[in-house]
């Protein structure tokens, strides 16, 4: 194979003229003959037994050309792209067969390539790190969540219902004296103040005691999903059977022993404070990185082919589909549930895809400008990490992840680390209350 020429025909599009020599083409022709011969019938020969020369004479010299060209084309194009020092992306390829014969094959292929990228001002970028402050109120709020999870429900008989109570009621609704579908239930548990029912309903249950029977009058919202009820006045006859409330456990050493591995409230609070601090620190670092990425996106200059965005969207959708499958759903079912068509679904991935593509191009260019390359040790370590995450042998990982792609990924990671290390980070301020 040899690259005869490489010409830029438009932005990010190159036409390559490629020659496949006679020996390689002859090998492909022989391969095509052996593959197809068992199906070929030639008068005077048993099925599949006719020599290639007879088959070509009977059907024409070019009978195996198409299969042979399809065989040599992928490798020939890949080698030509490498020789031309281009980075081809997945997109339409315009193919033109120039010649084919005993002397070999010549074809032209017009491909889409990665764009030329300019990026500057990527060192010393100024960003602000969010303050990492954990207050006593933050710690108490975490403890309150644990209290809620360990609360028990008790029946209340000595007071009226109030917000946050759970009431057990019968209700029977009507509009203009006529009952409607879904307007009646017995022994229904309703959390007051949760906004589960029509606006105004729960507020009128507040203040009543167990055993009370009363009416609740409400107006259905104008945009109510049932058109026959939208905007209508309704009356619900209510019987209140039971009022229940959460009883939270006391926060003391015994509580701590029940919900944690600690034996004192003080140590438990120290652990919560540390975990909250670590979480806020991680969030602050992530925010710093997002600020830096935003600035890289702003600074990158390139005429990016739409195909790169489309390819990225396809990858994001595949990842989304895999997550759905892990939950027992497929994409078509998800779209049906959400009422979205495929075009609208794809469109929602566009902003994310544009950001991902621009960031990747920026970091790849920074890696080139800074001559960033991973060491052999770093490459092997990354293969080992992937093998561990996939729970397979490292050699198998190497078989399906090209080393060149892994080198790019590591280089990009080292590039963002360099950008982060060179950034001017100002610590934000926040007053602890």
C-alpha positions as CSV (number, residue, x, y, z in Angstrom):
1,X,0.0,0.0,0.0
2,X,1.2,3.5,-0.7
3,X,-0.2,7.0,-0.3
4,X,-0.1,8.8,-3.6
5,X,-1.5,12.1,-2.5
6,X,-3.3,13.9,0.4
7,X,-5.2,17.1,-0.4
8,X,-7.3,19.3,1.8
9,X,-10.6,19.8,-0.2
10,X,-12.5,21.8,2.4
11,X,-12.5,22.5,6.2
12,X,-11.6,19.3,8.0
13,X,-12.0,17.2,4.8
14,X,-9.1,15.6,3.0
15,X,-9.0,13.5,-0.1
16,X,-6.5,10.7,-0.1
17,X,-5.4,8.8,-3.2
18,X,-4.2,5.3,-2.2
19,X,-2.6,2.6,-4.2
20,X,-2.8,-1.1,-3.2
21,X,0.0,-3.1,-4.9
22,X,-0.6,-6.1,-7.2
23,X,0.6,-8.7,-4.6
24,X,-1.8,-7.5,-1.9
25,X,-4.7,-7.3,-4.3
26,X,-3.9,-10.7,-5.7
27,X,-4.0,-12.2,-2.2
28,X,-7.4,-10.6,-1.7
29,X,-8.7,-11.9,-5.0
30,X,-7.6,-15.4,-4.1
31,X,-9.3,-15.0,-0.7
32,X,-12.6,-13.9,-2.4
33,X,-12.4,-16.8,-4.8
34,X,-12.0,-19.3,-2.0
35,X,-14.9,-17.8,-0.1
36,X,-17.3,-17.7,-3.0
37,X,-16.2,-20.7,-5.1
38,X,-18.2,-23.2,-3.0
39,X,-21.4,-21.5,-4.3
40,X,-20.3,-21.2,-7.9
41,X,-21.5,-23.6,-10.6
42,X,-19.5,-23.9,-13.9
43,X,-20.6,-26.3,-16.6
44,X,-18.2,-29.3,-16.7
45,X,-17.2,-28.9,-13.0
46,X,-18.7,-30.1,-9.8
47,X,-20.1,-27.3,-7.6
48,X,-17.2,-25.5,-5.9
49,X,-14.5,-27.3,-7.9
50,X,-14.0,-24.9,-10.8
51,X,-10.5,-23.4,-10.9
52,X,-10.3,-19.6,-10.4
53,X,-9.2,-19.1,-14.0
54,X,-12.2,-20.8,-15.3
55,X,-14.6,-18.9,-13.0
56,X,-13.0,-15.6,-14.1
57,X,-13.2,-16.5,-17.8
58,X,-16.8,-17.6,-17.4
59,X,-18.1,-14.7,-15.3
60,X,-15.6,-12.1,-16.3
61,X,-12.2,-11.1,-14.9
62,X,-13.7,-8.7,-12.4
63,X,-16.0,-11.2,-10.8
64,X,-14.1,-11.1,-7.5
65,X,-13.0,-7.4,-7.6
66,X,-15.7,-6.0,-5.4
67,X,-15.1,-8.5,-2.5
68,X,-11.3,-8.1,-2.9
69,X,-11.5,-4.3,-2.8
70,X,-13.8,-4.5,0.3
71,X,-11.1,-6.7,1.9
72,X,-8.1,-4.4,1.2
73,X,-9.9,-1.1,1.6
74,X,-10.0,-0.7,5.4
75,X,-6.4,-1.5,6.1
76,X,-5.2,0.5,3.1
77,X,-7.2,3.6,4.2
78,X,-6.0,3.3,7.8
79,X,-2.4,3.1,6.7
80,X,-2.9,6.0,4.3
81,X,-4.4,8.2,7.1
82,X,-1.4,7.4,9.3
83,X,1.1,8.1,6.6
84,X,-0.6,11.4,5.9
85,X,-0.4,12.2,9.7
86,X,-4.2,12.9,9.9
87,X,-6.6,12.0,12.6
88,X,-9.8,10.7,11.0
89,X,-13.1,10.9,12.8
90,X,-16.2,8.7,12.2
91,X,-18.1,10.4,9.5
92,X,-19.2,9.9,5.9
93,X,-16.4,8.7,3.5
94,X,-16.7,9.5,-0.2
95,X,-15.2,6.6,-2.1
96,X,-14.1,6.7,-5.7
97,X,-12.5,3.7,-7.4
98,X,-9.8,5.1,-9.9
99,X,-8.6,1.7,-11.3
100,X,-8.5,-2.0,-10.5
101,X,-6.7,-4.8,-12.3
102,X,-3.8,-7.2,-12.2
103,X,-1.5,-4.4,-11.4
104,X,-3.4,-3.5,-8.2
105,X,-6.0,-1.0,-7.1
106,X,-6.1,2.8,-6.9
107,X,-8.9,4.6,-5.1
108,X,-9.7,8.0,-3.7
109,X,-11.3,8.5,-0.3
110,X,-12.5,11.8,1.1
111,X,-12.5,11.7,4.9
112,X,-13.3,14.0,7.8
113,X,-10.5,14.8,10.2
114,X,-10.1,16.4,13.6
115,X,-9.9,20.2,13.4
116,X,-6.8,22.3,13.8
117,X,-7.0,23.6,17.3
118,X,-5.6,26.8,19.0
119,X,-5.6,27.2,22.7
120,X,-3.8,29.9,24.7
121,X,-3.9,31.4,28.2
122,X,-4.3,27.9,29.7
123,X,-1.6,28.5,32.4
124,X,-2.2,30.6,35.5
125,X,-6.0,30.8,35.0
126,X,-7.6,32.6,37.9
127,X,-10.4,30.7,39.7
128,X,-12.1,30.9,43.1
129,X,-12.4,27.9,45.4
130,X,-15.6,27.7,47.4
131,X,-15.0,27.9,51.2
132,X,-15.2,24.6,53.1
133,X,-17.1,25.4,56.2
134,X,-19.1,22.9,58.3
135,X,-21.3,24.5,61.0
136,X,-22.8,23.1,64.1
137,X,-26.2,23.4,62.2
138,X,-24.9,21.2,59.4
139,X,-23.9,18.5,61.9
140,X,-27.3,18.8,63.6
141,X,-29.1,18.5,60.3
142,X,-27.3,15.3,59.5
143,X,-28.2,13.9,63.0
144,X,-31.8,15.0,62.4
145,X,-31.9,12.9,59.2
146,X,-30.8,9.9,61.2
147,X,-33.4,10.6,63.8
148,X,-36.1,10.7,61.1
149,X,-35.0,7.4,59.7
150,X,-35.2,5.9,63.2
151,X,-38.5,7.5,64.2
152,X,-41.5,5.6,65.2
153,X,-45.1,6.5,64.6
154,X,-47.4,7.0,67.6
155,X,-51.1,7.7,67.7
156,X,-52.2,11.1,69.0
157,X,-55.5,11.4,70.8
158,X,-55.2,14.5,72.9
159,X,-54.9,17.2,70.3
160,X,-55.9,18.4,66.9
161,X,-54.2,17.5,63.7
162,X,-51.3,19.7,62.6
163,X,-48.8,19.9,59.8
164,X,-46.4,16.9,59.6
165,X,-48.9,14.6,61.1
166,X,-50.2,11.6,59.2
167,X,-54.0,11.4,59.3
168,X,-56.1,8.4,58.4
169,X,-59.3,9.6,56.7
170,X,-62.3,8.6,54.6
171,X,-63.1,11.1,51.9
172,X,-66.0,11.3,49.4
173,X,-65.8,14.1,46.9
174,X,-68.4,15.6,44.6
175,X,-68.8,18.4,42.1
176,X,-72.3,20.0,42.0
177,X,-73.5,17.1,44.1
178,X,-72.2,14.5,41.6
179,X,-69.5,12.0,42.6
180,X,-66.5,11.7,40.3
181,X,-63.9,9.1,39.5
182,X,-61.0,9.0,42.0
183,X,-62.9,11.2,44.5
184,X,-63.6,8.5,47.2
185,X,-61.3,6.4,49.4
186,X,-61.5,4.8,52.9
187,X,-58.7,4.7,55.5
188,X,-56.4,6.8,53.4
189,X,-53.1,7.9,55.0
190,X,-52.3,11.6,54.3
191,X,-49.3,13.5,55.4
192,X,-50.5,17.0,56.2
193,X,-48.4,19.8,54.7
194,X,-46.8,17.5,52.1
195,X,-48.9,19.0,49.3
196,X,-50.2,15.6,48.1
197,X,-53.8,16.8,47.5
198,X,-55.5,19.7,45.8
199,X,-54.4,23.1,47.2
200,X,-56.4,24.0,50.3
201,X,-57.4,20.4,51.1
202,X,-54.8,19.6,53.7
203,X,-55.0,23.0,55.4
204,X,-58.7,22.3,56.2
205,X,-57.9,19.0,57.8
206,X,-55.5,20.7,60.2
207,X,-57.2,21.6,63.5
208,X,-59.6,18.7,63.5
209,X,-59.6,15.8,66.1
210,X,-60.0,12.1,65.8
211,X,-63.6,11.2,65.2
212,X,-64.5,14.5,63.6
213,X,-66.7,14.5,60.5
214,X,-66.6,17.6,58.3
215,X,-66.6,19.0,54.8
216,X,-63.6,20.3,52.9
217,X,-64.3,22.7,50.0
218,X,-61.7,23.2,47.3
219,X,-61.3,24.4,43.8
220,X,-59.6,22.2,41.2
221,X,-56.7,24.0,39.5
222,X,-57.4,25.4,36.0
223,X,-54.7,23.1,34.6
224,X,-55.9,20.0,36.4
225,X,-55.1,16.8,34.4
226,X,-58.8,15.7,34.3
227,X,-60.5,18.3,32.0
228,X,-64.0,17.6,33.4
229,X,-62.8,18.8,36.9
230,X,-60.4,21.6,35.9
231,X,-61.5,24.9,37.5
232,X,-64.5,23.3,39.3
233,X,-65.5,23.7,42.9
234,X,-65.6,20.5,44.9
235,X,-66.8,19.3,48.3
236,X,-65.2,16.4,50.2
237,X,-67.0,14.8,53.1
238,X,-64.3,13.8,55.6
239,X,-64.2,11.4,58.5
240,X,-61.0,11.5,60.5
241,X,-60.2,8.1,62.0
242,X,-56.7,8.6,63.4
243,X,-53.9,11.1,63.9
244,X,-50.3,9.8,64.0
245,X,-47.1,11.6,64.5
246,X,-43.4,10.8,64.3
247,X,-41.6,10.3,67.7
248,X,-38.0,11.0,67.2
249,X,-35.5,9.2,69.4
250,X,-33.5,11.2,71.9
251,X,-30.0,12.1,70.7
252,X,-27.7,10.7,73.4
253,X,-25.0,8.1,73.8
254,X,-27.5,5.2,73.6
255,X,-28.9,6.6,70.3
256,X,-25.3,6.9,68.9
257,X,-24.6,3.3,69.8
258,X,-27.7,2.1,68.0
259,X,-27.0,4.0,64.8
260,X,-23.2,4.0,64.5
261,X,-20.0,2.3,65.5
262,X,-19.3,5.0,68.1
263,X,-20.0,5.0,71.8
264,X,-20.4,8.7,72.5
265,X,-22.3,11.6,71.0
266,X,-19.1,13.7,70.9
267,X,-17.2,11.2,68.8
268,X,-20.2,10.7,66.5
269,X,-20.4,14.4,65.9
270,X,-16.7,14.6,65.2
271,X,-17.1,11.8,62.6
272,X,-20.1,13.6,60.9
273,X,-18.1,16.9,60.8
274,X,-15.1,15.1,59.2
275,X,-17.3,13.4,56.6
276,X,-19.2,16.6,55.8
277,X,-15.8,18.5,55.5
278,X,-14.4,15.8,53.2
279,X,-17.5,16.0,51.0
280,X,-17.4,19.8,50.8
281,X,-13.7,19.7,50.0
282,X,-14.4,17.2,47.1
283,X,-17.2,19.4,45.9
284,X,-15.0,22.5,46.1
285,X,-12.2,20.8,44.1
286,X,-14.8,19.6,41.5
287,X,-16.1,23.2,41.2
288,X,-12.5,24.5,40.7
289,X,-12.0,22.0,37.9
290,X,-15.4,23.0,36.3
291,X,-14.3,26.6,36.4
292,X,-11.1,25.7,34.7
293,X,-12.9,23.7,32.1
294,X,-15.3,26.5,31.4
295,X,-12.3,28.8,30.7
296,X,-10.7,26.2,28.4
297,X,-14.0,26.0,26.5
298,X,-14.0,29.7,26.1
299,X,-10.4,29.9,25.0
300,X,-10.4,27.0,22.5
301,X,-10.5,28.0,18.8
302,X,-11.4,25.4,16.2
303,X,-13.8,24.8,13.4
304,X,-15.3,21.6,14.8
305,X,-17.1,19.3,12.4
306,X,-20.7,18.5,13.5
307,X,-19.9,14.8,13.2
308,X,-17.7,15.1,16.3
309,X,-20.7,16.4,18.3
310,X,-23.0,13.7,16.8
311,X,-20.5,10.9,17.7
312,X,-20.3,12.2,21.2
313,X,-24.1,12.3,21.5
314,X,-24.2,8.7,20.3
315,X,-21.7,7.7,23.0
316,X,-23.7,9.5,25.7
317,X,-26.9,7.9,24.6
318,X,-25.3,4.5,24.6
319,X,-24.1,5.1,28.2
320,X,-27.6,6.3,29.1
321,X,-29.1,3.1,27.5
322,X,-26.8,0.9,29.5
323,X,-27.9,2.6,32.7
324,X,-31.5,2.0,31.8
325,X,-30.8,-1.6,31.0
326,X,-29.3,-2.1,34.5
327,X,-32.7,-0.9,35.8
328,X,-34.7,-3.2,33.6
329,X,-35.7,-0.6,31.1
330,X,-34.9,0.0,27.4
331,X,-34.7,3.4,25.6
332,X,-37.9,3.0,23.7
333,X,-39.8,2.3,26.9
334,X,-38.2,5.3,28.5
335,X,-39.2,7.6,25.6
336,X,-42.7,6.3,25.8
337,X,-43.0,7.0,29.5
338,X,-41.5,10.5,29.1
339,X,-43.5,11.4,26.0
340,X,-40.3,12.4,24.1
341,X,-39.5,11.6,20.5
342,X,-35.9,10.6,19.5
343,X,-35.1,13.9,18.0
344,X,-36.0,15.8,21.2
345,X,-34.2,13.2,23.3
346,X,-31.0,13.6,21.2
347,X,-31.2,17.4,21.3
348,X,-31.0,17.5,25.1
349,X,-27.5,15.9,24.9
350,X,-26.2,18.6,22.5
351,X,-24.9,21.2,25.0
352,X,-23.1,18.5,27.1
353,X,-21.6,17.0,23.9
354,X,-20.3,20.3,22.7
355,X,-18.6,20.9,26.0
356,X,-17.1,17.5,26.1
357,X,-15.7,17.7,22.6
358,X,-14.3,21.2,23.1
359,X,-12.6,20.2,26.4
360,X,-11.1,17.1,24.9
361,X,-9.7,19.0,21.9
362,X,-8.3,21.7,24.2
363,X,-6.6,19.2,26.5
364,X,-5.2,17.1,23.6
365,X,-3.7,20.3,22.1
366,X,-2.3,21.3,25.5
367,X,-0.7,17.9,25.7
368,X,0.9,18.4,22.3
369,X,2.1,21.9,23.1
370,X,3.6,20.8,26.5
371,X,5.0,17.6,25.1
372,X,3.0,15.6,27.7
373,X,3.4,11.8,27.3
374,X,2.8,9.0,29.8
375,X,5.6,6.8,30.8
376,X,5.5,3.0,30.1
377,X,5.0,2.5,33.8
378,X,1.9,4.8,33.8
379,X,0.5,3.0,30.8
380,X,0.8,-0.4,32.5
381,X,-0.6,1.0,35.7
382,X,-3.7,2.2,33.8
383,X,-4.2,-1.1,32.1
384,X,-4.0,-2.7,35.5
385,X,-6.6,-0.4,36.9
386,X,-8.9,-1.1,34.0
387,X,-8.4,-4.8,34.4
388,X,-9.3,-4.6,38.1
389,X,-12.5,-2.5,37.4
390,X,-13.6,-5.0,34.6
391,X,-12.5,-7.9,36.8
392,X,-10.6,-9.5,33.9
393,X,-6.9,-10.2,33.0
394,X,-4.8,-7.2,31.9
395,X,-3.9,-8.9,28.7
396,X,-7.5,-9.1,27.7
397,X,-8.0,-5.4,28.4
398,X,-5.1,-4.7,26.1
399,X,-6.8,-6.7,23.4
400,X,-9.9,-4.5,23.2
401,X,-8.5,-1.1,24.3
402,X,-5.9,0.1,21.8
403,X,-2.7,1.3,23.5
404,X,-2.7,4.5,21.4
405,X,-6.2,5.5,22.8
406,X,-5.1,4.8,26.3
407,X,-2.0,7.0,25.8
408,X,-4.3,9.8,24.6
409,X,-6.5,9.4,27.7
410,X,-3.6,9.5,30.1
411,X,-2.1,12.5,28.3
412,X,-5.4,14.4,28.6
413,X,-5.5,13.6,32.3
414,X,-2.0,14.8,32.8
415,X,-2.9,17.9,30.8
416,X,-5.8,18.8,33.1
417,X,-3.6,18.2,36.1
418,X,-1.0,20.6,34.7
419,X,-3.7,23.2,34.1
420,X,-5.0,22.8,37.6
421,X,-1.5,22.9,39.2
422,X,-0.7,26.1,37.3
423,X,-4.0,27.8,38.2
424,X,-4.2,30.8,40.5
425,X,-6.8,29.7,43.1
426,X,-8.3,32.2,45.4
427,X,-9.9,30.9,48.5
428,X,-13.5,32.1,48.9
429,X,-14.8,33.4,52.1
430,X,-17.9,32.5,54.1
431,X,-19.0,33.4,57.5
432,X,-19.9,30.5,59.7
433,X,-23.2,31.2,61.4
